[in-house]
Structure formats: C-alpha cells, structure tokens
Amino acid sequence: MKRQVAVITGASSGIGAALAEALAARGVQVVLVARSAPRLDELAARLRQAGGIAHVLPMDLTEAGAAQKLHTAVRGLDLPVDTLINNAGTGYYGPFEAEPMERLSQTLQLNIIALAELTRLFVPELLFRKGTIINIASTAAFQPTPFMSSYGATKAFVLSFSEALWAEYRDRGLRVAAVCPGPVETPFINAMGADVRRTSIFRNPMTIEAAVRACLKALDASGPSSIAGSMNWFSAQMNRLSPRAFTALLSATMLKQGARNQ
C-alpha cells in the first residue's frame, strides 16, 4: 500500500508539529511547511528516526504569492496529496489602533488569503483522490473578539469558508472541515503578547494533545466543523443564541484586562 500524503502548514511547532507526529505514527507521509527551516529539519529528523517519511518545505506564507510557490514545490516532490491541513496562523492582542500595519497585513495574508489560495490550488487533485481538507479555525470564530478583532474576524472567515466548501463538495467525495479549538498552550499565545495571559479566556488554555485529538477526529468524521472541548461547544452555542451586541460587549469585558495595560 502506498502511504497517504498530508501537507501541513505551520508545522514547526504547536498543533502543526504535534499533528505531524500523530499522522506520521499512523503511517502518513507528511510534508512540513513553516518559516523556520531549522525547526522543520529537527522535527523531520525525529519523524524519520521513528520510521516516518517527512519532507521539509521552508516557506513564509505571509508573503504574497506564497501559496502558488508552495503548491509548485509540492508538485515538484511528485507526491499525490490526500490531505491538506491549513494550520498556519497568526494574530495580535491589544487595542486595534496599536496593531502594527505590518502585523495586520500578515494576519490577513496568512489566515485568509494564503489559506483560501492553497485550498483552491489543491482542490482539483484532492477531488480526484477523494481527499480531505482540514482548516484550523478557532472558537473566536463564533463571536466578535474585541482587542483581537482582526484575528477573530479571520477565523470567522475560515469557519464560514470551510462549511461552504463542505456543502459544495460533500457529494463529490471531497471532505472539508473546520476544527475550532479554544486557546491552546502553544507558542502562538506568547506570540500574541504577554498581556494576553491576563485575560480570563487565556488563563487556562487547553493542551496541544486535546487539540490534536479533535483534529484527528475531524479527519475521520463527516461533519463540516467541530469544536474542541465540551465547554467550548457550550459557549459557542450560547454565542449563537445571544444578541450580537451583548456577545461583543461580553467578549470585550473578558478580553480587555490585559489590553488596558498597553
């Protein structure tokens, strides 16, 4: 049997790296994508030592045109891709007027444009192979997120985009799903700024292991989206039922504690 092939973005750390390890342990051949070549090489070496097959493609997906460049590089490996996992993402925590313009552009480019373009580029062969696309969204997708406004909005896009494609392609054999974890204990939290841990939402993040279990479950499921964690699921349902203004104000209350120190 030929090994299945999975392309994983944001694979150098956090959920992406843990997913790569879990899939390699299942016998999946993984293509690791992220900016940091040394960390990708280190991960690939561990996977190969454990008997896995890993390919390294260092690439900065915040750059315009990166999706096409990555797709070309994967085709150059002559690998029939069965699974695309759009995990790479970035964000900013703090007052919107303080968000650097470069950081804002990178968030939109990575979380929306690169994700959508990669999906479009890989869909034809994934349709042919009746493959799977997993997009990592967030529970931030279910409500406005003051002080994380651009990040939350990008994850709302990811959720809506994924559910739309699920409905479009489900009868043609291509599975598409969004996985929505809450805050996860990864380097991503620190990258958003130390003050984010002052907020009630980020004080008790879920483990990487729990997030990975949710992703692996989504790979085997048939639904358009899933929420990791029972409390996160309950919160998302309450947000859907509550008035939008109330939800936005409640989110602001929960998120502003760290931002007021900036």
N, C-alpha and C positions, 0 to 999 in steps of 0.2 A: 504494500500500500504506500502511495505517496503521502508524505506529510502535508497537512494543511499549512497554509501560509497566512500569517497575520501581520499587517503593518500597524505599528503602534506609535503614535506621536506623543511627545512629552515623556519619552521612555527613560530618561536619565535618572529619575528619582520619583519618589512618591507613588501614586497609584499606577502610573505608567510602568515603572520598574517592577513593581510587585505583580502587575498583570503579566508582564513578560515572563517572569519566573513561573507563575502559575500555568500559563499556556505552554511554555517550554516543557514543563513537567508532564503536561498532557500529550506531548509529542508533536506540538505545533511548531513549525519553523517560523521564527519571529524576525521581523525587520524593524530595527530600533532606530527611532528618529528623535533628535533633540539637538540643541545648540552645542552642548558640551561633548566634544569628541572623547576626552579622557574618561568621563564617567560612563559613556556608552561603551567604550572599549573594556572598561573594568567589568561592567555588567555582562557583556558578551562573553568575556573570559570565564566568568562564573557559570554561565549557562552552558558553555561548551565543556567545561570541566565536569558538569553534571550529566553530560551526554546529549545536550540540546544542540540545535543548529540556530545560530544567530548571525544576522547581517547588520552592519553599522552604517548608517547614513547621517552624518552630522549635517544639520541644516537649521537655519534660522527662519522659522515660518512667519515671523513678524515682518519680513521683507516682502515687498510687492513682487509678485511672480514666483514666489517660493513654492506654491502648490504645483505649478506646472513643472518646475525644476525637480521636485521630489517625485512626481509621477514618472518623469522621464528616467530618473535614476533607478526607480523600482523596476521599470521595464528593462533597463539595462542589466538587471540581475537575472532576467529571464525566468522570473518566478510567477506562477499563476496564483494570484492573490484571491483568497477565500474570505478574508475578514479585514475590515478597516476599522480601527479604533481611534477615533478623534478625541484624544485625551488632553493634548496640549492646551494650556490656557493661562491667562494672567489677569490681574486685576489691581485695583487701587482702593485703599481705605482712607477716608478723610473728606473734608469739605470739597465739593465739586470744583470750586474756584481755585483750590490749591493743587488740583491734579495737573501735573505737568503735561503740556500738549503732546510731547513725545510719548509719554506713558498712555495717554488717551488713545492716540493713533495706534499704538502697539496692541492695546486691548481689543480695539475694533478689528484690526487686521487679523490677529491670531484667533480670537474667539468666534468671529463671524466669517470674515472673508476667506481666510485660509481653510477653515472647516468646510464651508459651502463649496469652495472650488475643488478641494480634494475629493469631496463626495461626488461632485459632478464628474470629475475625471475618472474615478474608479467605478462608477455605477455600471457602465457598459459591460466590463468584464465580470463584475460581481453578479450582474443579471445573468450572464451566460453561465456562470458557475453556481448560480443559486446560493450566493454567499450571504454575508451578514455585515451590517454597519452598526457599530455602537458609538454613539456620541455621548460624551460625558457632559451632562448639564449640571444642575445644582438645585437644591431646594430654594435657592434665591430666585429661581425662575417663576415661582408661584405668587410672588408679591413684589411691589416696588421695594427697593433697598436703598433708602437714603444713606448717604455717606459711603455707599458703594454703588452709586447709581448706574454708572456705565457697565460695571461688571454684571450686576443683576439683570440689566436690560439685554446684555449679550446672551445670558443663559436662558432668558425668556425666548429669544430667537432660536436657540439651539433646541429647546423643547418643542416649540411650535413647528419648526422645520422638520424635526425628526418624526413627529406624529403625522405630519402631512405626507412625508415620503413613505411612512409605514402604510398608510391608506392607499397611496398611489401604486405601490409595488407588491403588496401582500399577495395578490392573485397571480403574480408573475414569478414567484419563488424567491424574491429578494427580501430578506428580513432587515428591518431598520428599527432601532430602539434608542431611546434616550435613557440614561441612568442618572438619577438625581440624588446624590448623597448630600448630607448636610456638611458642615465644616469637618474636614478630615485632618488628622495630625500629620501634616506633611510640610516640607519646606515652603509650600505655597503660602501658608498662613504667615510665616515670618516675612516673606517677600512683600506682603501687603502692608507691612509696617508693624512695629512692636505694639503700638497703641491698640491694634485691633483685638488683642487678647484682654483688654479691659472691658470689652462689651460682654453682655450676658450670653450672647449667641455663641461666641468663640471660646468660652471658658472651659467647656468640656467637649472637645471635638471627638468625633468617632475615630476608631482605629482604621489604619490602612487595610487591615485584614477584613474588616466588616465591609468596607467599600469594594474591595476586590471580590468578595463573595457575591455582592449584589451584581457586579459586572458579569461574573461567570454565570450567574443565574439568568441574567438577561440574554446571554449568548444562547441558552437552551430554551428560552421562553418564546412566546409568540405575540406578546403584547407590545404596544407602541412606546411605553415608558414604564419606568419603575422607580420607586422612592426607597432609598436605603434607610431602614430603621423605622420601627413602628411609631415612635413619637414624631418623627419627621413626616410620616404619612398622615398622621392625625392633624398635625399643624398645617400641612398643605391643603387638606380638605376644609379646615376652618377658614383658611385664607380665601378659598374659592367661594365660600358662602357669605363672607363678611363684606360690607360696603368697602369699595376701593379706598375711599378717603380714610376710613377707620384703620384699614390694614396698613396704609402708608404711614400714618401717624404712629401706630403701634411699632412699626419697624424702626421709625426714627428714634423712638424712645429707647428701644433695645440696642441701637447701634451708635447712639451719639456720645456715650460716656467717654470712649477713647478719643473721638474726634474733637471734643471740646478742649483737649489738651494740646491740639496742634496749632 
